[in-house]
Amino acid sequence: QVQLVESGGGLVQAGGSLRLSCAASGRTFSSYAMGWFRQAPGKEREFVATINWSGGRTNYADSVKGRFTISRDNAKTTVYMQMNSLKPDDTAVYYCAAGALPIPTPELYKYWGQGTQVTVSS
């Protein structure tokens, strides 16, 4: 069992930055791949970034590539996402999730946090 708690969301102007954190409970954190997903009003949940268990392999949606960076600290059982050059289209609730493989399919992730709101004003 893994509990996930996101933090770091907020309101930021376009071009600004935010750093999201996802703190995990449970001693098995390092065995899980982690992902960040987002859901905007009226839209389906979409893949943002994933990272494998060691942090050595990452994958990004084309819409955030070059602007967002996912990382993890297994000693602190936390995964991060640094978001730079934010755009109004990045406005959404951001969720972290834990799963067996670092794949972009949200349905295959077993554990989810409650989400944190990110709002980017123009």
C-alpha positions as CSV (number, residue, x, y, z in Angstrom):
1,Q,0.0,0.0,0.0
2,V,1.3,3.5,-0.9
3,Q,-0.3,6.8,0.1
4,L,0.6,9.8,-2.1
5,V,0.2,13.5,-1.1
6,E,0.9,16.2,-3.7
7,S,1.8,19.8,-2.9
8,G,3.3,22.9,-4.5
9,G,0.4,23.9,-6.8
10,G,-0.8,27.4,-7.0
11,L,-1.5,30.5,-9.1
12,V,1.3,31.7,-11.3
13,Q,1.7,34.1,-14.3
14,A,2.5,32.8,-17.7
15,G,6.3,32.3,-18.0
16,G,6.6,31.5,-14.4
17,S,7.7,28.4,-12.5
18,L,6.4,26.0,-9.9
19,R,7.8,22.9,-8.3
20,L,5.4,20.1,-7.4
21,S,6.2,17.5,-4.8
22,C,4.6,14.1,-4.2
23,A,5.4,12.6,-0.8
24,A,4.8,8.9,-0.5
25,S,4.4,6.7,2.5
26,G,5.4,3.1,2.6
27,R,8.8,1.3,2.5
28,T,8.2,0.0,-1.1
29,F,8.4,3.5,-2.8
30,S,11.7,2.7,-4.5
31,S,10.1,-0.3,-6.3
32,Y,7.5,1.8,-8.1
33,A,7.6,3.8,-11.2
34,M,6.0,7.2,-10.7
35,G,4.0,9.4,-13.0
36,W,2.6,12.9,-13.1
37,F,-0.8,13.3,-14.9
38,R,-3.1,16.3,-15.2
39,Q,-6.7,16.9,-15.8
40,A,-8.2,20.2,-17.0
41,P,-11.9,21.0,-16.7
42,G,-14.0,19.1,-19.2
43,K,-11.0,17.1,-20.4
44,E,-9.7,13.6,-19.8
45,R,-6.8,12.9,-17.5
46,E,-3.6,13.1,-19.6
47,F,0.0,11.9,-19.2
48,V,2.6,14.5,-18.3
49,A,5.8,12.7,-17.3
50,T,7.0,9.4,-15.9
51,I,10.1,8.2,-14.2
52,N,11.3,4.6,-13.5
53,W,12.2,3.2,-10.1
54,S,15.8,4.4,-10.1
55,G,15.3,7.8,-11.7
56,G,17.5,6.8,-14.6
57,R,14.7,6.8,-17.2
58,T,12.2,9.6,-17.8
59,N,9.6,10.3,-20.4
60,Y,7.6,13.4,-21.2
61,A,4.5,14.4,-23.1
62,D,5.4,16.5,-26.2
63,S,3.5,19.4,-24.8
64,V,5.8,19.8,-21.8
65,K,9.1,18.5,-23.1
66,G,11.9,20.9,-22.5
67,R,9.9,22.8,-19.9
68,F,9.1,20.2,-17.2
69,T,11.5,18.0,-15.4
70,I,10.5,15.0,-13.3
71,S,12.9,13.6,-10.6
72,R,12.7,11.5,-7.5
73,D,14.5,11.0,-4.2
74,N,14.0,7.5,-3.0
75,A,15.7,8.2,0.4
76,K,13.0,10.9,0.9
77,T,10.3,8.8,-0.8
78,T,9.3,11.9,-2.8
79,V,8.9,12.6,-6.5
80,Y,9.1,16.1,-7.9
81,M,8.2,18.0,-11.0
82,Q,9.9,21.2,-11.9
83,M,7.7,23.2,-14.2
84,N,9.2,26.2,-16.1
85,S,7.9,28.5,-18.8
86,L,4.4,27.8,-17.7
87,K,1.5,28.5,-20.1
88,P,-2.2,29.0,-19.6
89,D,-2.8,25.6,-21.3
90,D,-0.9,24.0,-18.4
91,T,-3.8,24.9,-16.0
92,A,-5.1,21.7,-14.5
93,V,-5.2,19.5,-11.4
94,Y,-2.0,17.6,-11.3
95,Y,-1.9,14.1,-9.9
96,C,1.0,11.9,-9.0
97,A,0.6,8.1,-9.3
98,A,2.6,5.0,-8.5
99,G,2.7,1.9,-10.8
100,A,4.7,-1.1,-11.9
101,L,6.0,0.5,-15.1
102,P,6.8,4.0,-16.3
103,I,4.2,4.1,-19.0
104,P,1.9,7.0,-20.1
105,T,-1.4,5.1,-19.5
106,P,-3.1,6.4,-16.3
107,E,-5.4,3.3,-16.1
108,L,-2.4,1.1,-15.3
109,Y,-1.3,3.1,-12.2
110,K,-2.4,1.5,-9.0
111,Y,-2.0,4.4,-6.5
112,W,-3.0,8.0,-6.8
113,G,-2.7,11.2,-4.8
114,Q,-5.6,13.6,-4.3
115,G,-4.2,16.2,-6.8
116,T,-3.0,19.8,-6.6
117,Q,-4.3,22.7,-8.6
118,V,-2.1,24.6,-10.9
119,T,-3.5,27.8,-12.5
120,V,-1.5,29.8,-15.0
121,S,-2.8,33.2,-15.8
122,S,-2.1,35.0,-19.1
